[in-house]
Amino acid sequence: MHHDSGALVALFSAANIVIVCGYIAVPFLVLPYLPLTRSVKLLASGFFLGCSGSHLWMAFMGDGNWFWTGWHLAQAVCTWGFILGFRRMLKEAQGRRRGGRE
């Protein structure tokens, strides 16, 4: 990667930290609502933890150019949009299955 401005690097790092937090949040905010076996939940958690490690490395070792900074900003927005939207849908479905209690 070539070096760009300090502000661009900071933005790239911040976007990756937001993605890291999202990947770490999935096992706690989404997976409990899915009818998965324990082993699949553990494997999924390992997958998301691995993904968070990749983005953590990028946050501290990468120096993002305009393309990759934009890409990771979009990914950060999509990560949390997915997590929050999907979690809301899963909670609503769970409430309907329980007869509206929740």
C-alpha positions as CSV (number, residue, x, y, z in Angstrom):
1,M,0.0,0.0,0.0
2,H,1.2,3.5,-0.6
3,H,1.1,6.2,2.1
4,D,-1.6,8.8,2.1
5,S,-2.5,11.6,4.5
6,G,-2.7,11.0,8.3
7,A,-6.4,11.8,8.2
8,L,-7.1,9.2,5.6
9,V,-5.1,6.6,7.6
10,A,-7.1,7.6,10.8
11,L,-10.4,7.2,8.9
12,F,-9.2,3.8,7.5
13,S,-8.3,2.7,11.0
14,A,-11.6,3.9,12.5
15,A,-13.6,2.1,9.9
16,N,-11.8,-1.1,10.6
17,I,-12.3,-0.8,14.4
18,V,-16.0,-0.4,13.8
19,I,-15.9,-3.6,11.7
20,V,-13.9,-5.4,14.4
21,C,-16.6,-4.4,17.0
22,G,-19.3,-5.7,14.6
23,Y,-17.6,-9.0,14.1
24,I,-17.2,-9.5,17.8
25,A,-20.8,-8.5,18.4
26,V,-22.4,-11.1,16.1
27,P,-21.9,-14.1,18.4
28,F,-23.7,-12.1,21.2
29,L,-26.3,-10.1,19.3
30,V,-27.3,-12.4,16.4
31,L,-26.3,-16.0,16.9
32,P,-28.3,-16.6,20.1
33,Y,-31.5,-16.0,18.1
34,L,-30.7,-18.6,15.5
35,P,-31.6,-22.3,15.8
36,L,-28.0,-23.5,15.5
37,T,-26.3,-26.4,17.2
38,R,-23.7,-25.6,19.8
39,S,-20.9,-26.7,17.4
40,V,-22.1,-24.5,14.6
41,K,-22.4,-21.5,17.0
42,L,-18.8,-22.2,18.1
43,L,-17.6,-22.4,14.5
44,A,-19.5,-19.3,13.6
45,S,-18.0,-17.5,16.6
46,G,-14.5,-18.6,15.5
47,F,-15.2,-17.4,12.0
48,F,-16.3,-13.9,13.2
49,L,-13.4,-13.7,15.6
50,G,-11.0,-14.6,12.8
51,C,-12.6,-11.9,10.6
52,S,-12.2,-9.4,13.5
53,G,-8.5,-10.3,13.7
54,S,-8.0,-9.5,10.0
55,H,-9.6,-6.1,10.4
56,L,-7.8,-5.4,13.7
57,W,-4.5,-6.0,11.8
58,M,-5.6,-3.6,9.1
59,A,-6.6,-1.0,11.6
60,F,-3.2,-0.8,13.1
61,M,-0.9,-2.0,10.3
62,G,-2.6,-0.8,7.2
63,D,-2.4,2.7,5.7
64,G,-5.5,2.7,3.5
65,N,-5.7,4.6,0.2
66,W,-8.9,6.3,-0.9
67,F,-10.4,3.2,-2.5
68,W,-9.8,0.9,0.5
69,T,-10.9,3.5,3.0
70,G,-14.2,4.0,1.1
71,W,-14.6,0.3,0.9
72,H,-14.1,-0.2,4.6
73,L,-16.4,2.7,5.5
74,A,-19.1,1.1,3.5
75,Q,-18.4,-2.2,5.1
76,A,-18.6,-0.7,8.6
77,V,-22.0,0.8,7.8
78,C,-23.3,-2.4,6.3
79,T,-21.9,-4.5,9.2
80,W,-23.8,-2.6,11.8
81,G,-26.9,-2.1,9.6
82,F,-27.0,-5.9,9.1
83,I,-26.4,-6.7,12.8
84,L,-29.0,-4.3,14.2
85,G,-31.6,-4.9,11.5
86,F,-31.3,-8.7,11.5
87,R,-31.3,-8.8,15.3
88,R,-34.5,-6.7,15.4
89,M,-36.1,-9.1,12.9
90,L,-35.0,-12.2,14.9
91,K,-36.4,-10.7,18.1
92,E,-39.7,-9.9,16.4
93,A,-39.9,-13.4,15.1
94,Q,-39.1,-14.9,18.5
95,G,-41.9,-12.7,20.0
96,R,-44.4,-14.0,17.4
97,R,-43.4,-17.6,18.1
98,R,-44.0,-17.0,21.8
99,G,-47.5,-15.5,21.2
100,G,-46.5,-11.9,21.3
101,R,-44.8,-12.0,24.7
102,E,-41.5,-10.2,24.9
